[in-house]
Amino acid sequence: MWAVAFTTAPATVVLKCGSSSNTFSVESGVTKLKIPLSPGKMTVQMIRNGQRIVDYTPDGYTYITNPTTCGHFTNF
């Protein structure tokens, strides 16, 4: 799972994908982050000065490793 953190001050970013997770300390600016994919929900959190300022898990989306359909996309 890849994510890009756009921050105005240092923060802690937590990425979760199923059983895979990692915590990153980021400086202000743009930081590219990644963790291994694992089946399950995807979550991103950003914490600054002890306050959680972002806590997002998309509704209706779960990462799976063997989809039976491709949704609305066609693969070439």
N, CA, C and O atoms as a CHARMM CRD file, in Angstrom:
* protein
*
  304
    1    1 MET  N      0.85900  -1.16000   0.00000 PROA 1      0.00000
    2    1 MET  CA     0.00000   0.00000   0.00000 PROA 1      0.00000
    3    1 MET  C      0.90600   1.22400   0.00000 PROA 1      0.00000
    4    1 MET  O      1.84000   1.31700   0.79600 PROA 1      0.00000
    5    2 TRP  N      0.62700   2.14200  -0.88400 PROA 2      0.00000
    6    2 TRP  CA     1.37400   3.39200  -0.96700 PROA 2      0.00000
    7    2 TRP  C      0.49000   4.53600  -0.49400 PROA 2      0.00000
    8    2 TRP  O     -0.71900   4.52900  -0.72600 PROA 2      0.00000
    9    3 ALA  N      1.08800   5.51200   0.16200 PROA 3      0.00000
   10    3 ALA  CA     0.37500   6.71800   0.58000 PROA 3      0.00000
   11    3 ALA  C      1.34300   7.88800   0.49200 PROA 3      0.00000
   12    3 ALA  O      2.55600   7.70600   0.59400 PROA 3      0.00000
   13    4 VAL  N      0.81500   9.06600   0.30700 PROA 4      0.00000
   14    4 VAL  CA     1.62000  10.28100   0.31200 PROA 4      0.00000
   15    4 VAL  C      1.05800  11.18600   1.39500 PROA 4      0.00000
   16    4 VAL  O     -0.13200  11.50000   1.39800 PROA 4      0.00000
   17    5 ALA  N      1.92300  11.60300   2.31700 PROA 5      0.00000
   18    5 ALA  CA     1.52100  12.50500   3.40400 PROA 5      0.00000
   19    5 ALA  C      1.95600  13.92500   3.03900 PROA 5      0.00000
   20    5 ALA  O      3.13400  14.17700   2.78500 PROA 5      0.00000
   21    6 PHE  N      0.99800  14.84000   3.01700 PROA 6      0.00000
   22    6 PHE  CA     1.26000  16.26200   2.80800 PROA 6      0.00000
   23    6 PHE  C      1.09100  16.93400   4.16900 PROA 6      0.00000
   24    6 PHE  O     -0.03400  17.06300   4.65000 PROA 6      0.00000
   25    7 THR  N      2.17000  17.35800   4.79000 PROA 7      0.00000
   26    7 THR  CA     2.09600  17.87300   6.15200 PROA 7      0.00000
   27    7 THR  C      2.68600  19.27200   6.25100 PROA 7      0.00000
   28    7 THR  O      3.64100  19.61700   5.55500 PROA 7      0.00000
   29    8 THR  N      2.09500  20.06300   7.12700 PROA 8      0.00000
   30    8 THR  CA     2.58900  21.42200   7.36800 PROA 8      0.00000
   31    8 THR  C      3.51400  21.48200   8.57000 PROA 8      0.00000
   32    8 THR  O      4.16200  22.50100   8.81100 PROA 8      0.00000
   33    9 ALA  N      3.57700  20.38500   9.33100 PROA 9      0.00000
   34    9 ALA  CA     4.44100  20.29200  10.51100 PROA 9      0.00000
   35    9 ALA  C      4.72500  18.81000  10.74900 PROA 9      0.00000
   36    9 ALA  O      4.00800  17.95700  10.22700 PROA 9      0.00000
   37   10 PRO  N      5.76000  18.49100  11.52900 PROA 10     0.00000
   38   10 PRO  CA     6.04400  17.08600  11.82100 PROA 10     0.00000
   39   10 PRO  C      4.82200  16.36900  12.40600 PROA 10     0.00000
   40   10 PRO  O      4.02500  16.95700  13.13700 PROA 10     0.00000
   41   11 ALA  N      4.69800  15.08400  12.06100 PROA 11     0.00000
   42   11 ALA  CA     3.55600  14.29700  12.52100 PROA 11     0.00000
   43   11 ALA  C      3.93300  12.82500  12.52100 PROA 11     0.00000
   44   11 ALA  O      4.99400  12.44300  12.02800 PROA 11     0.00000
   45   12 THR  N      3.05200  12.00500  13.08100 PROA 12     0.00000
   46   12 THR  CA     3.15900  10.55900  13.02700 PROA 12     0.00000
   47   12 THR  C      2.05300  10.06000  12.11300 PROA 12     0.00000
   48   12 THR  O      0.89500  10.45000  12.26200 PROA 12     0.00000
   49   13 VAL  N      2.40700   9.19700  11.16800 PROA 13     0.00000
   50   13 VAL  CA     1.42600   8.62000  10.24900 PROA 13     0.00000
   51   13 VAL  C      1.41100   7.11500  10.45500 PROA 13     0.00000
   52   13 VAL  O      2.46100   6.47400  10.49200 PROA 13     0.00000
   53   14 VAL  N      0.21700   6.55600  10.58800 PROA 14     0.00000
   54   14 VAL  CA     0.03800   5.11400  10.74900 PROA 14     0.00000
   55   14 VAL  C     -0.70900   4.60100   9.52300 PROA 14     0.00000
   56   14 VAL  O     -1.79700   5.08100   9.20600 PROA 14     0.00000
   57   15 LEU  N     -0.11900   3.62000   8.83400 PROA 15     0.00000
   58   15 LEU  CA    -0.78000   2.94600   7.71900 PROA 15     0.00000
   59   15 LEU  C     -1.10800   1.53100   8.13500 PROA 15     0.00000
   60   15 LEU  O     -0.29400   0.84900   8.75900 PROA 15     0.00000
   61   16 LYS  N     -2.33200   1.08300   7.77900 PROA 16     0.00000
   62   16 LYS  CA    -2.74900  -0.29000   8.06600 PROA 16     0.00000
   63   16 LYS  C     -3.42400  -0.85500   6.82700 PROA 16     0.00000
   64   16 LYS  O     -4.20500  -0.17200   6.16500 PROA 16     0.00000
   65   17 CYS  N     -3.11200  -2.11200   6.52300 PROA 17     0.00000
   66   17 CYS  CA    -3.76200  -2.84400   5.43800 PROA 17     0.00000
   67   17 CYS  C     -3.89600  -4.27800   5.91900 PROA 17     0.00000
   68   17 CYS  O     -2.93500  -5.04600   5.87400 PROA 17     0.00000
   69   18 GLY  N     -5.07800  -4.63500   6.37400 PROA 18     0.00000
   70   18 GLY  CA    -5.27100  -5.95700   6.95600 PROA 18     0.00000
   71   18 GLY  C     -4.37000  -6.11900   8.16600 PROA 18     0.00000
   72   18 GLY  O     -4.41500  -5.30100   9.08500 PROA 18     0.00000
   73   19 SER  N     -3.54600  -7.17000   8.17900 PROA 19     0.00000
   74   19 SER  CA    -2.65600  -7.41700   9.32000 PROA 19     0.00000
   75   19 SER  C     -1.31900  -6.67900   9.19400 PROA 19     0.00000
   76   19 SER  O     -0.49400  -6.74100  10.10500 PROA 19     0.00000
   77   20 SER  N     -1.09900  -5.99000   8.08700 PROA 20     0.00000
   78   20 SER  CA     0.13200  -5.23900   7.87400 PROA 20     0.00000
   79   20 SER  C     -0.04100  -3.80600   8.37800 PROA 20     0.00000
   80   20 SER  O     -1.05900  -3.17100   8.10500 PROA 20     0.00000
   81   21 SER  N      0.94300  -3.29900   9.10500 PROA 21     0.00000
   82   21 SER  CA     0.87400  -1.91200   9.56600 PROA 21     0.00000
   83   21 SER  C      2.28000  -1.39600   9.85400 PROA 21     0.00000
   84   21 SER  O      3.21200  -2.16600  10.08600 PROA 21     0.00000
   85   22 ASN  N      2.40200  -0.07000   9.83300 PROA 22     0.00000
   86   22 ASN  CA     3.65800   0.55600  10.19600 PROA 22     0.00000
   87   22 ASN  C      3.36400   1.97700  10.63400 PROA 22     0.00000
   88   22 ASN  O      2.38900   2.58900  10.19800 PROA 22     0.00000
   89   23 THR  N      4.22200   2.49400  11.50400 PROA 23     0.00000
   90   23 THR  CA     4.12000   3.85600  12.01300 PROA 23     0.00000
   91   23 THR  C      5.33500   4.63000  11.53800 PROA 23     0.00000
   92   23 THR  O      6.46800   4.16500  11.66300 PROA 23     0.00000
   93   24 PHE  N      5.09000   5.82200  10.98800 PROA 24     0.00000
   94   24 PHE  CA     6.14800   6.63800  10.40600 PROA 24     0.00000
   95   24 PHE  C      6.18600   8.00200  11.07600 PROA 24     0.00000
   96   24 PHE  O      5.13700   8.58800  11.34500 PROA 24     0.00000
   97   25 SER  N      7.36600   8.51000  11.34600 PROA 25     0.00000
   98   25 SER  CA     7.53900   9.89700  11.78000 PROA 25     0.00000
   99   25 SER  C      7.90000  10.69200  10.53400 PROA 25     0.00000
  100   25 SER  O      8.88600  10.38700   9.86300 PROA 25     0.00000
  101   26 VAL  N      7.10500  11.70900  10.22500 PROA 26     0.00000
  102   26 VAL  CA     7.33700  12.50000   9.01400 PROA 26     0.00000
  103   26 VAL  C      7.58500  13.95400   9.39400 PROA 26     0.00000
  104   26 VAL  O      7.05800  14.45900  10.38500 PROA 26     0.00000
  105   27 GLU  N      8.39500  14.60500   8.58400 PROA 27     0.00000
  106   27 GLU  CA     8.65300  16.04100   8.74400 PROA 27     0.00000
  107   27 GLU  C      7.63400  16.81500   7.92300 PROA 27     0.00000
  108   27 GLU  O      6.82300  16.20600   7.22500 PROA 27     0.00000
  109   28 SER  N      7.65300  18.12700   7.98800 PROA 28     0.00000
  110   28 SER  CA     6.75000  18.91600   7.15400 PROA 28     0.00000
  111   28 SER  C      7.16500  18.74700   5.70100 PROA 28     0.00000
  112   28 SER  O      8.34400  18.58000   5.38800 PROA 28     0.00000
  113   29 GLY  N      6.17200  18.79600   4.82200 PROA 29     0.00000
  114   29 GLY  CA     6.43000  18.62100   3.40100 PROA 29     0.00000
  115   29 GLY  C      5.67300  17.43200   2.84700 PROA 29     0.00000
  116   29 GLY  O      4.59900  17.08000   3.33600 PROA 29     0.00000
  117   30 VAL  N      6.24400  16.81600   1.82100 PROA 30     0.00000
  118   30 VAL  CA     5.62000  15.68400   1.13900 PROA 30     0.00000
  119   30 VAL  C      6.47000  14.44100   1.39200 PROA 30     0.00000
  120   30 VAL  O      7.67900  14.44800   1.15900 PROA 30     0.00000
  121   31 THR  N      5.82400  13.36900   1.87200 PROA 31     0.00000
  122   31 THR  CA     6.53200  12.13100   2.18700 PROA 31     0.00000
  123   31 THR  C      5.78800  10.95500   1.58300 PROA 31     0.00000
  124   31 THR  O      4.58800  10.80000   1.81200 PROA 31     0.00000
  125   32 LYS  N      6.48700  10.11400   0.80500 PROA 32     0.00000
  126   32 LYS  CA     5.89700   8.90200   0.23600 PROA 32     0.00000
  127   32 LYS  C      6.13800   7.75400   1.21100 PROA 32     0.00000
  128   32 LYS  O      7.25800   7.55300   1.67800 PROA 32     0.00000
  129   33 LEU  N      5.07600   7.00000   1.51600 PROA 33     0.00000
  130   33 LEU  CA     5.13900   5.90900   2.48900 PROA 33     0.00000
  131   33 LEU  C      4.61300   4.63300   1.85500 PROA 33     0.00000
  132   33 LEU  O      3.81700   4.68200   0.91700 PROA 33     0.00000
  133   34 LYS  N      5.05800   3.48200   2.36800 PROA 34     0.00000
  134   34 LYS  CA     4.52700   2.21700   1.85900 PROA 34     0.00000
  135   34 LYS  C      4.59000   1.14000   2.93200 PROA 34     0.00000
  136   34 LYS  O      5.43700   1.16400   3.82500 PROA 34     0.00000
  137   35 ILE  N      3.65900   0.19100   2.81400 PROA 35     0.00000
  138   35 ILE  CA     3.64900  -1.01600   3.63200 PROA 35     0.00000
  139   35 ILE  C      3.24000  -2.18000   2.72800 PROA 35     0.00000
  140   35 ILE  O      2.64600  -1.95900   1.67300 PROA 35     0.00000
  141   36 PRO  N      3.54700  -3.40800   3.12400 PROA 36     0.00000
  142   36 PRO  CA     3.10300  -4.55800   2.33000 PROA 36     0.00000
  143   36 PRO  C      1.57900  -4.67500   2.33700 PROA 36     0.00000
  144   36 PRO  O      0.92600  -4.34700   3.32800 PROA 36     0.00000
  145   37 LEU  N      1.02800  -5.14100   1.22800 PROA 37     0.00000
  146   37 LEU  CA    -0.41000  -5.38500   1.16200 PROA 37     0.00000
  147   37 LEU  C     -0.75200  -6.66300   1.91100 PROA 37     0.00000
  148   37 LEU  O      0.00100  -7.63600   1.88600 PROA 37     0.00000
  149   38 SER  N     -1.90100  -6.64200   2.57600 PROA 38     0.00000
  150   38 SER  CA    -2.43000  -7.79700   3.28400 PROA 38     0.00000
  151   38 SER  C     -3.94800  -7.71100   3.20400 PROA 38     0.00000
  152   38 SER  O     -4.49500  -6.61900   3.35300 PROA 38     0.00000
  153   39 PRO  N     -4.64700  -8.81200   2.97500 PROA 39     0.00000
  154   39 PRO  CA    -6.10000  -8.75000   2.83100 PROA 39     0.00000
  155   39 PRO  C     -6.76700  -8.10600   4.05300 PROA 39     0.00000
  156   39 PRO  O     -6.43100  -8.41500   5.19600 PROA 39     0.00000
  157   40 GLY  N     -7.71600  -7.21100   3.78600 PROA 40     0.00000
  158   40 GLY  CA    -8.47600  -6.57500   4.85800 PROA 40     0.00000
  159   40 GLY  C     -8.72900  -5.10200   4.58500 PROA 40     0.00000
  160   40 GLY  O     -8.54600  -4.61700   3.46800 PROA 40     0.00000
  161   41 LYS  N     -9.14500  -4.41400   5.61100 PROA 41     0.00000
  162   41 LYS  CA    -9.44200  -2.98100   5.52200 PROA 41     0.00000
  163   41 LYS  C     -8.15700  -2.17300   5.44000 PROA 41     0.00000
  164   41 LYS  O     -7.12300  -2.57700   5.97100 PROA 41     0.00000
  165   42 MET  N     -8.23000  -1.03100   4.77300 PROA 42     0.00000
  166   42 MET  CA    -7.11500  -0.08900   4.69900 PROA 42     0.00000
  167   42 MET  C     -7.44600   1.11800   5.56500 PROA 42     0.00000
  168   42 MET  O     -8.55900   1.64200   5.51500 PROA 42     0.00000
  169   43 THR  N     -6.47200   1.55800   6.36100 PROA 43     0.00000
  170   43 THR  CA    -6.67500   2.69800   7.26600 PROA 43     0.00000
  171   43 THR  C     -5.44600   3.59200   7.24300 PROA 43     0.00000
  172   43 THR  O     -4.31500   3.11500   7.14400 PROA 43     0.00000
  173   44 VAL  N     -5.68200   4.88300   7.33400 PROA 44     0.00000
  174   44 VAL  CA    -4.59200   5.83900   7.50500 PROA 44     0.00000
  175   44 VAL  C     -4.94500   6.75000   8.68000 PROA 44     0.00000
  176   44 VAL  O     -6.08200   7.20300   8.81600 PROA 44     0.00000
  177   45 GLN  N     -3.95500   7.00400   9.51700 PROA 45     0.00000
  178   45 GLN  CA    -4.12000   7.91400  10.65600 PROA 45     0.00000
  179   45 GLN  C     -2.95000   8.89100  10.67100 PROA 45     0.00000
  180   45 GLN  O     -1.82200   8.53500  10.33000 PROA 45     0.00000
  181   46 MET  N     -3.23800  10.13400  11.07300 PROA 46     0.00000
  182   46 MET  CA    -2.17700  11.11300  11.27500 PROA 46     0.00000
  183   46 MET  C     -2.36000  11.70400  12.65600 PROA 46     0.00000
  184   46 MET  O     -3.45400  12.12000  13.03600 PROA 46     0.00000
  185   47 ILE  N     -1.25500  11.73100  13.40700 PROA 47     0.00000
  186   47 ILE  CA    -1.27900  12.20600  14.79100 PROA 47     0.00000
  187   47 ILE  C     -0.25300  13.31900  14.93300 PROA 47     0.00000
  188   47 ILE  O      0.89600  13.18800  14.51100 PROA 47     0.00000
  189   48 ARG  N     -0.69300  14.41200  15.53500 PROA 48     0.00000
  190   48 ARG  CA     0.21500  15.53000  15.77400 PROA 48     0.00000
  191   48 ARG  C     -0.07600  16.07500  17.17200 PROA 48     0.00000
  192   48 ARG  O     -1.22800  16.32400  17.52800 PROA 48     0.00000
  193   49 ASN  N      0.98700  16.25400  17.95500 PROA 49     0.00000
  194   49 ASN  CA     0.85500  16.76500  19.32600 PROA 49     0.00000
  195   49 ASN  C     -0.14800  15.96100  20.14200 PROA 49     0.00000
  196   49 ASN  O     -0.91100  16.52400  20.92700 PROA 49     0.00000
  197   50 GLY  N     -0.14600  14.64500  19.95500 PROA 50     0.00000
  198   50 GLY  CA    -1.02000  13.76800  20.73200 PROA 50     0.00000
  199   50 GLY  C     -2.46100  13.74300  20.27500 PROA 50     0.00000
  200   50 GLY  O     -3.27300  13.03100  20.86500 PROA 50     0.00000
  201   51 GLN  N     -2.81200  14.50300  19.23400 PROA 51     0.00000
  202   51 GLN  CA    -4.19100  14.52600  18.73500 PROA 51     0.00000
  203   51 GLN  C     -4.25800  13.83800  17.38100 PROA 51     0.00000
  204   51 GLN  O     -3.43300  14.08900  16.50300 PROA 51     0.00000
  205   52 ARG  N     -5.24700  12.97000  17.22200 PROA 52     0.00000
  206   52 ARG  CA    -5.45000  12.29200  15.94100 PROA 52     0.00000
  207   52 ARG  C     -6.18700  13.26800  15.02500 PROA 52     0.00000
  208   52 ARG  O     -7.35000  13.59100  15.26400 PROA 52     0.00000
  209   53 ILE  N     -5.51000  13.73200  13.98200 PROA 53     0.00000
  210   53 ILE  CA    -6.12200  14.72100  13.09200 PROA 53     0.00000
  211   53 ILE  C     -6.67700  14.09200  11.82100 PROA 53     0.00000
  212   53 ILE  O     -7.48900  14.70700  11.13000 PROA 53     0.00000
  213   54 VAL  N     -6.24600  12.87200  11.50500 PROA 54     0.00000
  214   54 VAL  CA    -6.81900  12.09900  10.40300 PROA 54     0.00000
  215   54 VAL  C     -6.99400  10.67400  10.89900 PROA 54     0.00000
  216   54 VAL  O     -6.08600  10.09700  11.49600 PROA 54     0.00000
  217   55 ASP  N     -8.16900  10.11200  10.64700 PROA 55     0.00000
  218   55 ASP  CA    -8.45300   8.70800  10.96200 PROA 55     0.00000
  219   55 ASP  C     -9.45000   8.24200   9.91500 PROA 55     0.00000
  220   55 ASP  O    -10.65400   8.44600  10.07000 PROA 55     0.00000
  221   56 TYR  N     -8.96100   7.61800   8.85000 PROA 56     0.00000
  222   56 TYR  CA    -9.81900   7.31000   7.71400 PROA 56     0.00000
  223   56 TYR  C     -9.69400   5.85100   7.30000 PROA 56     0.00000
  224   56 TYR  O     -8.59800   5.35200   7.04400 PROA 56     0.00000
  225   57 THR  N    -10.83400   5.18000   7.24000 PROA 57     0.00000
  226   57 THR  CA   -10.97500   3.84100   6.68500 PROA 57     0.00000
  227   57 THR  C    -12.12400   3.91600   5.69600 PROA 57     0.00000
  228   57 THR  O    -13.26200   4.13400   6.11300 PROA 57     0.00000
  229   58 PRO  N    -11.87600   3.74200   4.39000 PROA 58     0.00000
  230   58 PRO  CA   -12.96200   3.87400   3.41800 PROA 58     0.00000
  231   58 PRO  C    -14.07600   2.86800   3.66800 PROA 58     0.00000
  232   58 PRO  O    -13.81700   1.68500   3.89000 PROA 58     0.00000
  233   59 ASP  N    -15.31400   3.34500   3.63100 PROA 59     0.00000
  234   59 ASP  CA   -16.48500   2.47100   3.75300 PROA 59     0.00000
  235   59 ASP  C    -16.64300   1.65500   2.48000 PROA 59     0.00000
  236   59 ASP  O    -16.41300   2.16100   1.38100 PROA 59     0.00000
  237   60 GLY  N    -17.02800   0.41600   2.62000 PROA 60     0.00000
  238   60 GLY  CA   -17.33700  -0.41500   1.47100 PROA 60     0.00000
  239   60 GLY  C    -16.13700  -0.86700   0.66400 PROA 60     0.00000
  240   60 GLY  O    -16.30200  -1.31100  -0.47300 PROA 60     0.00000
  241   61 TYR  N    -14.92500  -0.76900   1.21800 PROA 61     0.00000
  242   61 TYR  CA   -13.74600  -1.23000   0.48700 PROA 61     0.00000
  243   61 TYR  C    -12.90300  -2.12200   1.38100 PROA 61     0.00000
  244   61 TYR  O    -12.54100  -1.74500   2.49500 PROA 61     0.00000
  245   62 THR  N    -12.59700  -3.31200   0.87600 PROA 62     0.00000
  246   62 THR  CA   -11.70200  -4.24800   1.54300 PROA 62     0.00000
  247   62 THR  C    -10.73800  -4.79100   0.50200 PROA 62     0.00000
  248   62 THR  O    -11.16500  -5.26100  -0.55200 PROA 62     0.00000
  249   63 TYR  N     -9.44900  -4.73200   0.78400 PROA 63     0.00000
  250   63 TYR  CA    -8.45500  -5.26300  -0.14800 PROA 63     0.00000
  251   63 TYR  C     -8.49300  -6.78200  -0.10300 PROA 63     0.00000
  252   63 TYR  O     -8.43300  -7.38400   0.97000 PROA 63     0.00000
  253   64 ILE  N     -8.59400  -7.40200  -1.28700 PROA 64     0.00000
  254   64 ILE  CA    -8.55100  -8.85800  -1.37500 PROA 64     0.00000
  255   64 ILE  C     -7.48300  -9.25500  -2.39100 PROA 64     0.00000
  256   64 ILE  O     -7.19100  -8.50000  -3.31900 PROA 64     0.00000
  257   65 THR  N     -6.90400 -10.43600  -2.21400 PROA 65     0.00000
  258   65 THR  CA    -5.80800 -10.86100  -3.08200 PROA 65     0.00000
  259   65 THR  C     -6.27200 -11.64200  -4.29700 PROA 65     0.00000
  260   65 THR  O     -5.49900 -11.82400  -5.23800 PROA 65     0.00000
  261   66 ASN  N     -7.50700 -12.10500  -4.30100 PROA 66     0.00000
  262   66 ASN  CA    -7.98500 -12.91000  -5.42700 PROA 66     0.00000
  263   66 ASN  C     -9.41300 -12.51000  -5.81300 PROA 66     0.00000
  264   66 ASN  O    -10.34900 -13.28000  -5.59600 PROA 66     0.00000
  265   67 PRO  N     -9.58400 -11.30900  -6.38400 PROA 67     0.00000
  266   67 PRO  CA   -10.93900 -10.86800  -6.73500 PROA 67     0.00000
  267   67 PRO  C    -11.54900 -11.75200  -7.82000 PROA 67     0.00000
  268   67 PRO  O    -10.85100 -12.24500  -8.70600 PROA 67     0.00000
  269   68 THR  N    -12.85800 -11.94000  -7.73300 PROA 68     0.00000
  270   68 THR  CA   -13.55100 -12.72300  -8.75400 PROA 68     0.00000
  271   68 THR  C    -14.03500 -11.84700  -9.88800 PROA 68     0.00000
  272   68 THR  O    -14.33400 -12.35000 -10.97100 PROA 68     0.00000
  273   69 THR  N    -14.12000 -10.53300  -9.66100 PROA 69     0.00000
  274   69 THR  CA   -14.47900  -9.59000 -10.72500 PROA 69     0.00000
  275   69 THR  C    -13.52700  -8.41000 -10.63300 PROA 69     0.00000
  276   69 THR  O    -12.84900  -8.21200  -9.62500 PROA 69     0.00000
  277   70 CYS  N    -13.49300  -7.63800 -11.69900 PROA 70     0.00000
  278   70 CYS  CA   -12.60500  -6.46600 -11.74600 PROA 70     0.00000
  279   70 CYS  C    -13.37400  -5.17300 -11.50200 PROA 70     0.00000
  280   70 CYS  O    -12.84900  -4.09400 -11.77800 PROA 70     0.00000
  281   71 GLY  N    -14.58600  -5.24900 -11.00000 PROA 71     0.00000
  282   71 GLY  CA   -15.35500  -4.03600 -10.74400 PROA 71     0.00000
  283   71 GLY  C    -15.70300  -3.32600 -12.03600 PROA 71     0.00000
  284   71 GLY  O    -16.23000  -3.94000 -12.96400 PROA 71     0.00000
  285   72 HSD  N    -15.41100  -2.03800 -12.10100 PROA 72     0.00000
  286   72 HSD  CA   -15.78300  -1.23000 -13.26100 PROA 72     0.00000
  287   72 HSD  C    -14.61800  -1.02500 -14.22400 PROA 72     0.00000
  288   72 HSD  O    -14.72900  -0.22800 -15.15500 PROA 72     0.00000
  289   73 PHE  N    -13.52700  -1.71200 -14.02500 PROA 73     0.00000
  290   73 PHE  CA   -12.33600  -1.48700 -14.83400 PROA 73     0.00000
  291   73 PHE  C    -12.07500  -2.67800 -15.74300 PROA 73     0.00000
  292   73 PHE  O    -12.44500  -3.81000 -15.43100 PROA 73     0.00000
  293   74 THR  N    -11.44900  -2.41100 -16.83900 PROA 74     0.00000
  294   74 THR  CA   -11.01700  -3.47100 -17.75500 PROA 74     0.00000
  295   74 THR  C     -9.50200  -3.50200 -17.73700 PROA 74     0.00000
  296   74 THR  O     -8.85400  -2.46800 -17.90000 PROA 74     0.00000
  297   75 ASN  N     -8.94000  -4.67000 -17.54100 PROA 75     0.00000
  298   75 ASN  CA    -7.48100  -4.81100 -17.51800 PROA 75     0.00000
  299   75 ASN  C     -6.98600  -5.21400 -18.90000 PROA 75     0.00000
  300   75 ASN  O     -7.60600  -6.03800 -19.57200 PROA 75     0.00000
  301   76 PHE  N     -5.88200  -4.64000 -19.31500 PROA 76     0.00000
  302   76 PHE  CA    -5.28300  -4.96700 -20.60000 PROA 76     0.00000
  303   76 PHE  C     -3.94200  -5.60400 -20.37200 PROA 76     0.00000
  304   76 PHE  O     -3.25700  -5.96200 -21.33000 PROA 76     0.00000
